[in-house]
Amino acid sequence: MTQLAFPSSEIAAFAAVSDIQTAELYTRQLTKSHYENFSVISLLLPKHLKQDFCNVYAFCRTADDLGDEIKNPHQALDCLERFKQQTRACYAGSVHTAVFVALSETIKRHSIPIEPFIDLIDAFEQDQRITRYDTFAQLLDYCRRSADPVGRLVLYMSGYRDEERQKLSDKTCSALQLANFWQDVRRDKLDLNRIYIPRESMQQFGVLEDQIAQFRFDDNFRKMMEFEVQRTESMFDEGAKLLPMLNSQIRPQISLFTQGGRAILQAIRNQNFDTLTSRPSLSKWQKGRLVSAAFARYIVSSLGFGGNR
């Protein structure tokens, strides 16, 4: 078998481990090193789910890095295929590396099916092959595999398996992915040569790919981005129906993700929908405010005033 060159951050993930304690320590450290505000956000998670969240995050982070950190698309595809094989092996009872030794325990604890994990890898593989999208429907299909599985994994770990909650979660997760796309138009083109804005939207508003490549902001781009932000906001509105259907322990965490996505859309509005010349972002104060509000809701619900428990 050809020896694959992994990013330095992935070497530990693919090294064999001998015990579950070492594997779980690795996933906790990986999560803490990547996850913004982890020490505060982790307070919002039920204690019994913290390790499971770290295990799932480690899987997602590793797959994402294999897709984005390896600059050669052919090599990235080779690495992702190997990761997919290890995912299937995990479900067959064969685990050797830190990510899968830890993840296997989460899978067994919550009876999680393999599909969300395979869908995520498929999305990262698609990024190596497809860098433009003709229609919004095609983009949503990508979100179905790149974002929606994460929400479904959270639901599985929280004890929810019904289709109604899954569909509402999908709305929120796709909206989060879209918000990130609109925020990162400049970065995606500059660093990855990817444009996630559908060509049908560009044609509708008279925006050319050359304009995006040259980062030229004008009124056509502003109107197009305003259109995308508005329909993404509508998806957040639909997905918000999920929150009252969650128990009070997990609701503040999910609400925080939703409010973070809405805050990104507001940041785009605040700079007049110009995501070409600079990337809209949230200040530390804004992030802290979001976390503080979520933490306040957590305290209220933990005292027994959270409604659906």
Contacts in CASP RR format, 6 or more apart in sequence:
PFRMAT RR
TARGET T0000
AUTHOR 0000-0000-0000
METHOD contacts of the structure
MODEL  1
MTQLAFPSSEIAAFAAVSDIQTAELYTRQLTKSHYENFSVISLLLPKHLK
QDFCNVYAFCRTADDLGDEIKNPHQALDCLERFKQQTRACYAGSVHTAVF
VALSETIKRHSIPIEPFIDLIDAFEQDQRITRYDTFAQLLDYCRRSADPV
GRLVLYMSGYRDEERQKLSDKTCSALQLANFWQDVRRDKLDLNRIYIPRE
SMQQFGVLEDQIAQFRFDDNFRKMMEFEVQRTESMFDEGAKLLPMLNSQI
RPQISLFTQGGRAILQAIRNQNFDTLTSRPSLSKWQKGRLVSAAFARYIV
SSLGFGGNR
2 78 0 8 1.000
4 75 0 8 1.000
4 78 0 8 1.000
4 79 0 8 1.000
4 82 0 8 1.000
5 70 0 8 1.000
5 75 0 8 1.000
6 14 0 8 1.000
6 66 0 8 1.000
6 70 0 8 1.000
6 79 0 8 1.000
7 65 0 8 1.000
7 66 0 8 1.000
7 69 0 8 1.000
7 70 0 8 1.000
9 65 0 8 1.000
9 69 0 8 1.000
10 62 0 8 1.000
10 65 0 8 1.000
10 66 0 8 1.000
10 69 0 8 1.000
10 79 0 8 1.000
12 26 0 8 1.000
12 98 0 8 1.000
13 26 0 8 1.000
13 30 0 8 1.000
13 58 0 8 1.000
13 62 0 8 1.000
13 97 0 8 1.000
13 98 0 8 1.000
13 99 0 8 1.000
14 97 0 8 1.000
15 97 0 8 1.000
15 98 0 8 1.000
16 96 0 8 1.000
16 97 0 8 1.000
17 23 0 8 1.000
17 26 0 8 1.000
17 96 0 8 1.000
17 97 0 8 1.000
17 98 0 8 1.000
17 101 0 8 1.000
19 101 0 8 1.000
20 101 0 8 1.000
20 102 0 8 1.000
20 105 0 8 1.000
22 98 0 8 1.000
22 101 0 8 1.000
23 98 0 8 1.000
23 99 0 8 1.000
23 101 0 8 1.000
23 102 0 8 1.000
24 51 0 8 1.000
24 54 0 8 1.000
24 55 0 8 1.000
24 102 0 8 1.000
24 105 0 8 1.000
26 58 0 8 1.000
26 98 0 8 1.000
26 99 0 8 1.000
26 102 0 8 1.000
27 51 0 8 1.000
27 54 0 8 1.000
27 55 0 8 1.000
27 57 0 8 1.000
27 58 0 8 1.000
27 98 0 8 1.000
27 99 0 8 1.000
27 102 0 8 1.000
27 103 0 8 1.000
28 51 0 8 1.000
28 54 0 8 1.000
30 54 0 8 1.000
30 57 0 8 1.000
30 58 0 8 1.000
30 61 0 8 1.000
31 38 0 8 1.000
31 53 0 8 1.000
31 54 0 8 1.000
31 57 0 8 1.000
31 58 0 8 1.000
31 61 0 8 1.000
32 38 0 8 1.000
32 39 0 8 1.000
34 57 0 8 1.000
34 61 0 8 1.000
35 41 0 8 1.000
35 57 0 8 1.000
36 287 0 8 1.000
37 287 0 8 1.000
37 288 0 8 1.000
37 291 0 8 1.000
40 288 0 8 1.000
40 291 0 8 1.000
40 295 0 8 1.000
41 253 0 8 1.000
41 256 0 8 1.000
41 291 0 8 1.000
42 50 0 8 1.000
43 295 0 8 1.000
43 298 0 8 1.000
44 252 0 8 1.000
44 253 0 8 1.000
44 256 0 8 1.000
44 294 0 8 1.000
44 295 0 8 1.000
44 298 0 8 1.000
45 53 0 8 1.000
45 250 0 8 1.000
45 253 0 8 1.000
46 249 0 8 1.000
46 250 0 8 1.000
49 157 0 8 1.000
49 158 0 8 1.000
49 250 0 8 1.000
51 102 0 8 1.000
51 106 0 8 1.000
52 106 0 8 1.000
52 109 0 8 1.000
52 110 0 8 1.000
52 157 0 8 1.000
53 154 0 8 1.000
53 157 0 8 1.000
54 102 0 8 1.000
55 99 0 8 1.000
55 102 0 8 1.000
55 103 0 8 1.000
55 105 0 8 1.000
55 106 0 8 1.000
56 103 0 8 1.000
56 106 0 8 1.000
56 150 0 8 1.000
56 153 0 8 1.000
56 154 0 8 1.000
56 157 0 8 1.000
58 98 0 8 1.000
58 99 0 8 1.000
58 102 0 8 1.000
58 103 0 8 1.000
59 99 0 8 1.000
59 103 0 8 1.000
59 117 0 8 1.000
59 120 0 8 1.000
60 120 0 8 1.000
60 150 0 8 1.000
62 83 0 8 1.000
62 99 0 8 1.000
63 80 0 8 1.000
63 83 0 8 1.000
63 120 0 8 1.000
63 121 0 8 1.000
63 124 0 8 1.000
64 124 0 8 1.000
66 76 0 8 1.000
66 79 0 8 1.000
66 80 0 8 1.000
66 83 0 8 1.000
66 124 0 8 1.000
67 76 0 8 1.000
67 79 0 8 1.000
67 80 0 8 1.000
67 124 0 8 1.000
67 127 0 8 1.000
67 128 0 8 1.000
68 124 0 8 1.000
68 127 0 8 1.000
68 192 0 8 1.000
70 76 0 8 1.000
70 79 0 8 1.000
73 128 0 8 1.000
73 129 0 8 1.000
76 124 0 8 1.000
76 128 0 8 1.000
77 125 0 8 1.000
77 128 0 8 1.000
77 129 0 8 1.000
80 121 0 8 1.000
80 124 0 8 1.000
80 125 0 8 1.000
80 128 0 8 1.000
81 125 0 8 1.000
83 121 0 8 1.000
84 118 0 8 1.000
84 121 0 8 1.000
86 97 0 8 1.000
86 100 0 8 1.000
87 100 0 8 1.000
87 114 0 8 1.000
87 117 0 8 1.000
87 118 0 8 1.000
87 121 0 8 1.000
88 114 0 8 1.000
88 118 0 8 1.000
89 95 0 8 1.000
89 100 0 8 1.000
90 100 0 8 1.000
90 103 0 8 1.000
90 104 0 8 1.000
90 107 0 8 1.000
91 107 0 8 1.000
91 114 0 8 1.000
93 104 0 8 1.000
95 101 0 8 1.000
95 103 0 8 1.000
95 104 0 8 1.000
106 112 0 8 1.000
106 157 0 8 1.000
110 156 0 8 1.000
110 157 0 8 1.000
110 159 0 8 1.000
111 156 0 8 1.000
112 153 0 8 1.000
112 156 0 8 1.000
112 157 0 8 1.000
113 156 0 8 1.000
115 149 0 8 1.000
116 149 0 8 1.000
116 150 0 8 1.000
116 152 0 8 1.000
116 153 0 8 1.000
116 156 0 8 1.000
117 149 0 8 1.000
119 144 0 8 1.000
119 145 0 8 1.000
119 148 0 8 1.000
119 149 0 8 1.000
120 145 0 8 1.000
120 146 0 8 1.000
120 149 0 8 1.000
120 150 0 8 1.000
122 145 0 8 1.000
123 142 0 8 1.000
123 145 0 8 1.000
123 146 0 8 1.000
124 146 0 8 1.000
126 142 0 8 1.000
126 145 0 8 1.000
126 146 0 8 1.000
127 192 0 8 1.000
127 194 0 8 1.000
130 142 0 8 1.000
131 192 0 8 1.000
131 193 0 8 1.000
131 194 0 8 1.000
131 195 0 8 1.000
132 194 0 8 1.000
132 195 0 8 1.000
132 199 0 8 1.000
132 209 0 8 1.000
133 139 0 8 1.000
133 142 0 8 1.000
133 195 0 8 1.000
133 196 0 8 1.000
133 197 0 8 1.000
133 198 0 8 1.000
133 199 0 8 1.000
134 198 0 8 1.000
134 199 0 8 1.000
134 200 0 8 1.000
135 198 0 8 1.000
135 199 0 8 1.000
135 200 0 8 1.000
136 198 0 8 1.000
136 200 0 8 1.000
136 201 0 8 1.000
138 198 0 8 1.000
139 178 0 8 1.000
139 181 0 8 1.000
139 196 0 8 1.000
139 198 0 8 1.000
140 174 0 8 1.000
143 173 0 8 1.000
143 174 0 8 1.000
143 177 0 8 1.000
143 178 0 8 1.000
144 170 0 8 1.000
144 174 0 8 1.000
146 177 0 8 1.000
147 173 0 8 1.000
147 174 0 8 1.000
147 176 0 8 1.000
147 177 0 8 1.000
148 169 0 8 1.000
148 170 0 8 1.000
148 173 0 8 1.000
148 174 0 8 1.000
150 173 0 8 1.000
151 169 0 8 1.000
151 170 0 8 1.000
151 172 0 8 1.000
151 173 0 8 1.000
152 166 0 8 1.000
152 169 0 8 1.000
152 170 0 8 1.000
154 169 0 8 1.000
154 250 0 8 1.000
154 254 0 8 1.000
155 161 0 8 1.000
155 165 0 8 1.000
155 166 0 8 1.000
155 169 0 8 1.000
158 246 0 8 1.000
158 247 0 8 1.000
158 250 0 8 1.000
160 166 0 8 1.000
160 246 0 8 1.000
164 245 0 8 1.000
165 242 0 8 1.000
165 245 0 8 1.000
165 246 0 8 1.000
168 238 0 8 1.000
168 239 0 8 1.000
168 241 0 8 1.000
168 242 0 8 1.000
168 245 0 8 1.000
169 239 0 8 1.000
169 242 0 8 1.000
171 235 0 8 1.000
171 236 0 8 1.000
171 238 0 8 1.000
171 239 0 8 1.000
171 242 0 8 1.000
172 235 0 8 1.000
172 236 0 8 1.000
172 239 0 8 1.000
172 240 0 8 1.000
172 242 0 8 1.000
172 254 0 8 1.000
172 257 0 8 1.000
172 258 0 8 1.000
174 235 0 8 1.000
175 232 0 8 1.000
175 233 0 8 1.000
175 235 0 8 1.000
175 236 0 8 1.000
175 239 0 8 1.000
175 261 0 8 1.000
176 257 0 8 1.000
176 258 0 8 1.000
176 261 0 8 1.000
178 228 0 8 1.000
178 232 0 8 1.000
178 235 0 8 1.000
179 232 0 8 1.000
179 261 0 8 1.000
179 262 0 8 1.000
179 264 0 8 1.000
179 265 0 8 1.000
180 264 0 8 1.000
181 188 0 8 1.000
181 196 0 8 1.000
181 197 0 8 1.000
182 197 0 8 1.000
182 225 0 8 1.000
182 228 0 8 1.000
182 229 0 8 1.000
182 232 0 8 1.000
182 264 0 8 1.000
182 265 0 8 1.000
182 268 0 8 1.000
182 275 0 8 1.000
183 264 0 8 1.000
183 267 0 8 1.000
183 268 0 8 1.000
183 275 0 8 1.000
183 279 0 8 1.000
183 280 0 8 1.000
183 281 0 8 1.000
184 275 0 8 1.000
184 279 0 8 1.000
185 195 0 8 1.000
185 196 0 8 1.000
185 197 0 8 1.000
185 212 0 8 1.000
185 225 0 8 1.000
185 275 0 8 1.000
185 276 0 8 1.000
186 215 0 8 1.000
186 275 0 8 1.000
186 276 0 8 1.000
186 277 0 8 1.000
186 278 0 8 1.000
186 279 0 8 1.000
187 279 0 8 1.000
188 194 0 8 1.000
188 195 0 8 1.000
188 196 0 8 1.000
189 195 0 8 1.000
189 212 0 8 1.000
189 213 0 8 1.000
189 215 0 8 1.000
195 209 0 8 1.000
195 212 0 8 1.000
197 207 0 8 1.000
197 212 0 8 1.000
197 224 0 8 1.000
197 228 0 8 1.000
201 207 0 8 1.000
201 224 0 8 1.000
201 227 0 8 1.000
201 228 0 8 1.000
202 208 0 8 1.000
202 209 0 8 1.000
202 224 0 8 1.000
204 224 0 8 1.000
204 227 0 8 1.000
205 220 0 8 1.000
205 221 0 8 1.000
205 223 0 8 1.000
205 224 0 8 1.000
205 227 0 8 1.000
206 220 0 8 1.000
206 224 0 8 1.000
207 220 0 8 1.000
207 221 0 8 1.000
207 224 0 8 1.000
211 218 0 8 1.000
211 221 0 8 1.000
212 221 0 8 1.000
212 276 0 8 1.000
215 276 0 8 1.000
215 277 0 8 1.000
216 276 0 8 1.000
217 274 0 8 1.000
217 276 0 8 1.000
217 277 0 8 1.000
221 273 0 8 1.000
221 274 0 8 1.000
221 276 0 8 1.000
222 272 0 8 1.000
222 273 0 8 1.000
222 274 0 8 1.000
223 273 0 8 1.000
225 268 0 8 1.000
225 273 0 8 1.000
225 274 0 8 1.000
225 275 0 8 1.000
226 269 0 8 1.000
226 273 0 8 1.000
229 265 0 8 1.000
229 268 0 8 1.000
229 269 0 8 1.000
229 273 0 8 1.000
232 265 0 8 1.000
233 262 0 8 1.000
233 265 0 8 1.000
236 258 0 8 1.000
236 261 0 8 1.000
236 262 0 8 1.000
236 265 0 8 1.000
239 258 0 8 1.000
240 258 0 8 1.000
242 254 0 8 1.000
243 251 0 8 1.000
243 254 0 8 1.000
243 255 0 8 1.000
243 258 0 8 1.000
244 308 0 8 1.000
245 308 0 8 1.000
246 254 0 8 1.000
246 308 0 8 1.000
247 308 0 8 1.000
247 309 0 8 1.000
248 301 0 8 1.000
248 302 0 8 1.000
248 304 0 8 1.000
248 306 0 8 1.000
248 307 0 8 1.000
248 308 0 8 1.000
248 309 0 8 1.000
249 301 0 8 1.000
249 302 0 8 1.000
249 309 0 8 1.000
251 297 0 8 1.000
251 301 0 8 1.000
251 306 0 8 1.000
251 308 0 8 1.000
252 294 0 8 1.000
252 295 0 8 1.000
252 297 0 8 1.000
252 298 0 8 1.000
252 301 0 8 1.000
253 294 0 8 1.000
255 294 0 8 1.000
255 297 0 8 1.000
256 290 0 8 1.000
256 291 0 8 1.000
256 294 0 8 1.000
259 290 0 8 1.000
259 293 0 8 1.000
259 294 0 8 1.000
260 282 0 8 1.000
260 290 0 8 1.000
263 282 0 8 1.000
263 286 0 8 1.000
263 290 0 8 1.000
264 280 0 8 1.000
264 282 0 8 1.000
267 280 0 8 1.000
267 281 0 8 1.000
267 282 0 8 1.000
267 286 0 8 1.000
268 275 0 8 1.000
268 280 0 8 1.000
270 280 0 8 1.000
271 278 0 8 1.000
271 280 0 8 1.000
282 290 0 8 1.000
300 306 0 8 1.000
301 307 0 8 1.000
301 309 0 8 1.000
END
